[in-house]
Amino acid sequence: MLSRLHRRAEALDEACLRALGHPTDPAIQQELLAALEWDASFHPDHARPSIRGLFKDVHGHSSNLSNRLQDGPSSAGDGSHPIAHSIDRLRRSLADLTSALAERRDEHDR
């Protein structure tokens, strides 16, 4: 289960990178919207509290970014693309989650 979550988090991070590279491409934005949807089977209810907390952060950032994408374009005010800050926050939380999942996998493999 946790390995599926790890692969899913990595795939979402890749979709975020593509969206950063092509922020105005509607097809890539649709791909990102699809990647932001978390099926209930990915919720790590049985995992340690730290992983559940990190997943909660990722899920919250995913929901926030999804809402921003669905709301349509708006001005970021600083010259950057409006979704860039949301993607950066999501990617940081994804990195924390994947790191924790990798540590857990390494502990399990010992």
C-alpha atoms as one frame of an Amber mdcrd trajectory, in Angstrom:
protein
   0.000   0.000   0.000   2.707   2.505   0.938   4.687   1.684  -2.205   1.597
   2.532  -4.282   1.329   5.823  -2.426   5.023   6.492  -3.082   4.632   5.869
  -6.835   1.511   8.033  -6.907   3.308  10.903  -5.152   6.189  10.682  -7.617
   3.768  10.739 -10.574   2.052  13.822  -9.147   5.408  15.528  -8.719   6.208
  14.825 -12.386   2.856  16.315 -13.430   3.667  19.397 -11.342   7.007  19.791
 -13.108   5.354  19.563 -16.515   2.810  22.192 -15.465   5.587  24.510 -14.294
   7.295  24.109 -17.650   4.120  24.737 -19.621   1.844  26.773 -17.321  -0.561
  27.911 -20.034  -0.973  24.611 -21.902  -4.583  23.486 -21.343  -3.786  19.796
 -21.952  -1.060  19.809 -19.316  -3.334  21.641 -16.886  -5.980  18.941 -17.428
  -3.332  16.282 -16.832  -2.369  18.027 -13.586  -6.015  18.289 -12.517  -6.411
  14.549 -13.043  -3.219  13.846 -11.095  -4.453  15.985  -8.198  -7.405  13.668
  -7.582  -6.699  11.279  -4.717  -8.664   8.050  -4.645  -9.681   6.957  -1.138
  -7.530   3.832  -1.528  -4.407   5.994  -1.223  -5.244   7.322   2.246  -2.656
   5.761   4.581  -5.014   5.136   7.509  -2.865   2.264   8.797   0.480   4.100
   8.508   2.377   5.751  11.314   1.078   9.176  12.410   3.937  11.083  10.761
   3.099   9.633   7.346  -0.612  10.265   7.856   0.187  13.885   8.740   2.388
  14.347   5.688  -0.295  12.823   3.496  -2.831  15.223   4.986  -0.550  18.130
   3.998  -0.156  16.779   0.443  -3.892  16.235   0.158  -4.597  19.790   1.364
  -2.114  21.320  -1.084  -3.551  19.145  -3.865  -7.080  20.365  -3.120  -5.916
  23.969  -2.992  -4.119  23.715  -6.328  -7.046  21.912  -7.928  -9.385  24.687
  -6.816  -7.021  27.352  -8.191  -6.821  25.573 -11.547 -10.582  25.188 -11.760
 -11.142  28.842 -10.827  -9.210  29.864 -13.930  -6.403  32.332 -14.492  -5.721
  35.168 -12.106  -2.821  37.521 -11.576  -0.032  36.461  -9.248   1.026  40.076
  -8.800   4.758  39.340  -8.926   5.123  38.420 -12.596   5.133  34.672 -12.005
   2.403  32.348 -13.169  -0.470  32.278 -10.656  -0.228  28.538  -9.950   3.558
  28.479  -9.475   3.420  29.165  -5.724   0.778  26.490  -5.186   2.804  23.977
  -7.182   5.949  24.809  -5.192   4.128  24.233  -1.882   2.688  20.963  -3.140
   6.074  19.776  -4.410   7.692  20.515  -1.035   5.029  18.505   0.769   5.369
  15.691  -1.801   9.132  15.611  -1.196   8.562  15.309   2.551   6.060  12.497
   2.028   8.202  10.530  -0.429  11.200  10.887   1.874   9.219   9.541   4.836
   7.866   6.680   2.714  11.373   5.807   1.521  12.648   5.778   5.107   9.769
   3.518   6.108  10.532   1.181   3.192  14.213   1.063   4.192  13.274   0.233
   7.801  10.962  -2.515   6.584  13.666  -3.990   4.305  16.165  -4.404   7.137
